[in-house]
Amino acid sequence: MRRATSRVQIGAMVTNPYSRHPAVTAAVAALDELSGGWAFLGLGVGAGLEEAGIGYPAPVTTLREAVSVIRALPDGETVTHDGKALSLREAALRVPPPGRVGP
C-alpha cells in the first residue's frame, strides 16, 4: 500500500523495559503487520525515570534481556526467561505475526 512515499514509518517513539513490560512491547509486531512493515520500535534504558521517583536497577542488563524477549515473541516462540532483571514463564503472543518482524 505504499503510494506517496517510501520513507514514512510508524512507531511509539522510545519505550523502556521498566514502564512497559517487554511482553507488552512485543505486541508492536501487530502494528508492523497492519502497517505493511512500516513499524519501528525504539528501546532505551529508562533515562529520566529517576526524576519521576522510579529507581531502576541494572539498566544495560535489563535492556539486553528485554531486547532478547521482544525479538523472540514475535517470531512465534514460547519464551521462558529467568534473567537478572526479567522473568517470564511460557510467554507467547496469542496470534504471532505471519512473518519475521524487524531486521
VENGIWO-V471677 format. One record per backbone hydrogen bond with DSSP energy under -1.0 kcal/mol. CO is the residue of the C=O (numbers start at 1). NH is the residue of the N-H. If there is no record, write none. Layout:
# VENGIWO-V471677
CO NH
CO NH
This chain:
# VENGIWO-V471677
10 40
15 44
16 20
21 24
21 25
22 26
24 27
25 28
26 29
27 30
28 32
29 33
30 34
31 35
32 37
33 36
38 10
42 15
46 49
49 54
50 53
58 62
59 63
60 64
61 65
62 66
63 67
64 68
65 69
66 70
67 71
68 72
69 73
72 77
73 76
79 91
81 88
86 83
88 81
91 79
